[in-house]
Amino acid sequence: MNTKKEVRDYIRTIVDFPHEGILFRDVTTLFADPRGLRMAIDQLLHPYAGMRIDKVVGLEARGFILGGAIAHQLTLGFVPIRKKGKLPGATLSQAYTLEYGEAVMEIHDDAIQPGEKVLVVDDLLATGGTAEAGIKLIERLGGEIVGCTFVVDLPELGGRKKLEDMGMDVHILCEFEGL
């Protein structure tokens, strides 16, 4: 019997959260397990080993946990992209569409210098709206994205295709069917 776990084995599914009919993929169980977290961090950064990367960007909020750990592992700076109104100081804003409306993400206007190579990190890729907004902010600052890496993809929602159509290299650890 093979008892070796994969990243997806550490992720629990919560039925009907936050709304009826939703299968919520909860990565907090992955984060809570030291082996699972180490495995995820190693696998998220593996495709980018040996590449020039200047900054790691994490998308709010679980992207902060993963991105911070990856930045530490690579001895790089970490940049958060946050929801509107959460960052002090001067920011750039980018609106994006949600299934139920619109939201805005922000980055400090001095967080990335022109020509810096950036790795974008988040826990889950669904429609790709948040990642697209983050990518646009980075590019507005002159950053060059080397890749976008996620723990979970929900392929039915089309986020990966959206990012790849933007010319992004997308790395995913596991996929789950359903919404």
KEDRENLUM-891679 format. One line per field, with one value per residue: residue in three letters; x negated, y negated, z negated of N, C-alpha, C in turn. Coordinates in steps of 0.05 Angstrom, whole numbers. Example, Ala and Ser with C-alpha at 12.3 -4.5 7.8 and 13.67 -1.06 7.14 Angstrom:
BEGIN
residuo	(ALA,SER)
n_c1	(-264,-257)
n_c2	(114,45)
n_c3	(-156,-142)
ca_c1	(-246,-273)
ca_c2	(90,21)
ca_c3	(-156,-143)
c_c1	(-264,-258)
c_c2	(66,-1)
c_c3	(-156,-157)
***
This chain:
BEGIN
residuo	(MET,ASN,THR,LYS,LYS,GLU,VAL,ARG,ASP,TYR,ILE,ARG,THR,ILE,VAL,ASP,PHE,PRO,HIS,GLU,GLY,ILE,LEU,PHE,ARG,ASP,VAL,THR,THR,LEU,PHE,ALA,ASP,PRO,ARG,GLY,LEU,ARG,MET,ALA,ILE,ASP,GLN,LEU,LEU,HIS,PRO,TYR,ALA,GLY,MET,ARG,ILE,ASP,LYS,VAL,VAL,GLY,LEU,GLU,ALA,ARG,GLY,PHE,ILE,LEU,GLY,GLY,ALA,ILE,ALA,HIS,GLN,LEU,THR,LEU,GLY,PHE,VAL,PRO,ILE,ARG,LYS,LYS,GLY,LYS,LEU,PRO,GLY,ALA,THR,LEU,SER,GLN,ALA,TYR,THR,LEU,GLU,TYR,GLY,GLU,ALA,VAL,MET,GLU,ILE,HIS,ASP,ASP,ALA,ILE,GLN,PRO,GLY,GLU,LYS,VAL,LEU,VAL,VAL,ASP,ASP,LEU,LEU,ALA,THR,GLY,GLY,THR,ALA,GLU,ALA,GLY,ILE,LYS,LEU,ILE,GLU,ARG,LEU,GLY,GLY,GLU,ILE,VAL,GLY,CYS,THR,PHE,VAL,VAL,ASP,LEU,PRO,GLU,LEU,GLY,GLY,ARG,LYS,LYS,LEU,GLU,ASP,MET,GLY,MET,ASP,VAL,HIS,ILE,LEU,CYS,GLU,PHE,GLU,GLY,LEU)
n_c1	(-17,-12,-29,-45,-33,-2,0,54,80,78,115,177,247,302,369,421,403,380,433,494,486,433,368,321,252,208,149,126,118,76,36,32,6,-59,-90,-58,-55,-110,-119,-84,-106,-157,-143,-116,-155,-193,-192,-215,-266,-332,-321,-323,-295,-267,-229,-176,-108,-49,19,76,113,89,47,8,-14,-36,-68,-102,-131,-157,-187,-221,-248,-276,-306,-288,-253,-186,-122,-59,5,63,132,172,158,129,74,23,-1,-21,14,26,85,129,185,229,271,320,360,405,403,359,290,232,162,99,31,-30,-57,-112,-131,-152,-204,-219,-233,-244,-241,-187,-151,-87,-42,10,62,106,134,187,233,194,194,174,119,108,117,76,31,36,26,-27,-52,-40,-75,-122,-144,-166,-135,-153,-126,-65,-42,-3,32,81,125,186,210,258,275,242,197,142,135,148,104,61,75,61,8,-20,-62,-37,-34,-10,8,48,113,183,247,311,348)
n_c2	(24,-43,-98,-148,-216,-265,-335,-349,-314,-336,-376,-397,-389,-430,-426,-465,-517,-582,-586,-551,-495,-503,-476,-483,-490,-479,-503,-510,-466,-442,-480,-474,-427,-406,-375,-375,-430,-442,-409,-433,-486,-474,-449,-490,-527,-499,-496,-544,-546,-567,-607,-677,-716,-771,-790,-765,-761,-761,-745,-772,-731,-685,-678,-708,-677,-633,-659,-690,-649,-626,-669,-675,-625,-632,-675,-727,-791,-805,-822,-846,-842,-874,-879,-936,-994,-973,-979,-1022,-1087,-1110,-1082,-1039,-1023,-970,-950,-894,-841,-804,-744,-764,-819,-875,-885,-913,-914,-930,-957,-979,-1038,-1039,-988,-952,-954,-980,-929,-890,-821,-780,-734,-709,-689,-648,-615,-591,-583,-607,-638,-672,-726,-757,-745,-764,-819,-830,-818,-858,-903,-895,-896,-949,-976,-964,-914,-848,-789,-725,-679,-648,-617,-567,-531,-503,-491,-506,-481,-485,-537,-569,-602,-590,-586,-639,-667,-643,-660,-712,-708,-686,-642,-587,-551,-495,-458,-420,-398,-408,-384,-414,-467)
n_c3	(0,18,-18,-10,-8,34,52,60,26,-24,-24,-44,-28,-34,-37,-8,-23,-11,1,16,57,71,72,29,31,-16,-37,-86,-116,-90,-100,-155,-163,-172,-135,-89,-78,-69,-24,13,18,38,87,113,123,152,212,224,206,210,245,259,210,180,144,103,111,73,75,43,-2,-21,13,-10,-51,-24,14,-18,-44,0,19,-25,-23,26,14,26,36,15,40,26,58,48,25,41,3,-39,-40,-66,-47,20,75,133,168,190,222,225,251,216,205,184,186,179,160,128,132,102,104,74,101,108,103,140,185,251,299,262,246,234,193,188,138,112,75,101,165,199,233,251,246,201,205,256,248,211,244,283,251,234,284,299,266,290,281,298,310,291,281,259,202,171,120,126,180,210,262,292,288,319,309,316,372,385,362,390,441,436,441,399,361,329,270,236,179,166,189,182,197,208,174)
ca_c1	(0,-28,-18,-56,-12,-6,11,84,89,79,135,204,269,325,393,440,390,396,461,504,477,405,349,298,226,196,120,116,109,50,18,29,-11,-87,-99,-42,-64,-137,-115,-72,-126,-178,-132,-108,-179,-211,-195,-229,-293,-353,-313,-326,-271,-274,-209,-153,-83,-28,46,92,98,73,22,-13,-26,-53,-88,-122,-148,-173,-207,-241,-263,-293,-320,-278,-233,-158,-104,-31,25,85,158,173,159,114,45,17,-18,-11,19,40,109,138,212,234,299,327,385,428,398,332,273,208,137,79,3,-45,-68,-141,-137,-166,-219,-218,-252,-246,-228,-167,-136,-61,-34,35,70,127,141,215,238,170,198,155,92,107,114,49,12,37,13,-56,-61,-39,-99,-145,-153,-164,-126,-166,-107,-43,-41,20,36,106,139,213,209,284,279,227,176,116,136,147,77,45,81,46,-20,-32,-68,-21,-42,12,1,70,139,208,270,334,345)
ca_c2	(0,-68,-117,-174,-235,-287,-360,-349,-298,-353,-397,-387,-401,-437,-428,-487,-540,-599,-586,-525,-486,-508,-457,-501,-476,-492,-498,-514,-439,-439,-498,-465,-403,-414,-360,-385,-457,-441,-398,-453,-507,-462,-444,-515,-542,-481,-502,-569,-543,-575,-630,-703,-727,-793,-794,-747,-776,-744,-757,-770,-733,-661,-681,-719,-655,-618,-677,-696,-626,-623,-691,-667,-603,-641,-699,-750,-808,-797,-844,-839,-856,-873,-891,-965,-1007,-958,-986,-1050,-1100,-1113,-1056,-1037,-1006,-956,-938,-869,-832,-779,-733,-779,-848,-884,-889,-928,-906,-952,-951,-1003,-1048,-1035,-960,-938,-972,-971,-908,-868,-795,-775,-709,-713,-666,-648,-588,-579,-596,-601,-652,-686,-755,-768,-742,-783,-846,-831,-819,-885,-922,-890,-906,-978,-985,-956,-888,-827,-765,-700,-658,-649,-590,-563,-504,-491,-502,-497,-485,-491,-566,-581,-620,-583,-595,-669,-676,-635,-678,-737,-702,-678,-615,-580,-526,-486,-433,-401,-408,-397,-389,-425,-494)
ca_c3	(0,20,-37,-4,-2,53,42,60,3,-48,-20,-49,-14,-52,-20,-12,-34,-28,9,24,83,74,59,22,29,-39,-39,-113,-126,-78,-114,-182,-164,-164,-111,-67,-72,-57,2,30,23,56,114,125,133,167,240,227,195,228,261,245,199,162,123,103,105,64,78,19,-26,-25,28,-28,-66,-5,26,-39,-48,24,18,-45,-12,47,4,42,25,18,45,25,72,29,32,39,-23,-59,-40,-71,-27,47,88,158,166,214,218,239,249,202,215,172,185,185,137,135,119,101,98,70,127,109,94,161,203,279,306,242,252,212,191,176,122,97,68,118,190,207,258,259,243,182,216,279,237,201,266,294,232,237,310,299,252,306,274,318,296,300,279,239,191,154,109,136,204,215,291,304,287,341,301,328,400,385,357,412,464,430,445,374,354,306,257,218,165,169,199,171,213,193,166)
c_c1	(-18,-14,-29,-34,-22,6,41,95,92,101,162,225,292,348,411,428,377,426,469,495,447,389,324,273,210,167,109,106,82,30,12,10,-39,-97,-84,-51,-91,-135,-104,-92,-147,-167,-124,-133,-197,-214,-212,-257,-313,-346,-318,-298,-280,-255,-188,-129,-62,-1,62,111,80,48,0,-28,-46,-75,-110,-142,-167,-194,-229,-260,-284,-309,-314,-259,-205,-141,-75,-14,51,111,156,175,143,84,42,0,-5,-9,28,63,116,165,213,262,300,353,408,423,370,317,248,184,117,51,-10,-58,-98,-150,-154,-179,-218,-240,-255,-230,-212,-154,-110,-51,-7,43,88,132,169,220,214,172,178,127,88,102,86,28,12,23,-17,-67,-60,-63,-124,-157,-148,-157,-139,-147,-86,-40,-18,21,58,116,167,218,236,289,262,205,149,114,134,118,58,50,68,16,-35,-39,-54,-28,-21,3,23,95,161,230,292,327,343)
c_c2	(-25,-89,-145,-193,-255,-312,-359,-333,-314,-374,-385,-402,-406,-442,-451,-511,-556,-600,-557,-519,-489,-486,-474,-484,-491,-484,-502,-488,-433,-455,-488,-441,-410,-400,-371,-412,-457,-430,-419,-475,-497,-459,-470,-529,-525,-490,-528,-569,-550,-599,-656,-712,-748,-796,-771,-763,-755,-759,-751,-746,-708,-662,-694,-697,-640,-635,-685,-674,-622,-645,-685,-645,-612,-666,-723,-767,-798,-822,-834,-855,-852,-884,-921,-974,-994,-966,-1016,-1062,-1100,-1086,-1061,-1018,-993,-942,-912,-859,-805,-769,-750,-809,-855,-888,-904,-918,-929,-941,-978,-1012,-1046,-1007,-945,-958,-962,-951,-886,-844,-787,-748,-715,-687,-669,-619,-575,-596,-588,-614,-667,-716,-768,-767,-762,-812,-850,-833,-846,-906,-919,-902,-937,-990,-978,-929,-868,-801,-740,-677,-663,-620,-589,-535,-490,-506,-490,-501,-493,-522,-582,-600,-615,-592,-625,-679,-668,-651,-705,-733,-693,-648,-608,-552,-519,-460,-412,-414,-394,-404,-400,-453,-496)
c_c3	(0,2,-31,5,19,41,40,36,-23,-47,-25,-33,-34,-33,-29,-27,-12,-21,17,53,89,59,54,17,8,-42,-67,-125,-114,-94,-143,-185,-155,-138,-86,-59,-58,-28,22,38,43,84,128,137,151,197,245,215,217,246,245,236,179,139,126,95,96,66,52,20,-30,-8,12,-42,-48,6,6,-43,-24,25,-2,-35,9,39,22,26,32,21,43,44,56,40,26,10,-45,-61,-48,-49,1,61,117,154,192,208,234,233,234,213,206,171,192,159,147,119,121,95,92,96,129,102,114,179,232,285,285,251,228,215,176,163,110,92,89,142,198,234,268,256,225,193,239,269,225,223,279,277,234,263,312,285,268,299,296,303,308,298,258,228,170,143,123,161,204,245,304,305,306,334,314,357,402,381,380,437,460,434,420,374,328,296,235,205,167,178,185,190,196,183,135)
***
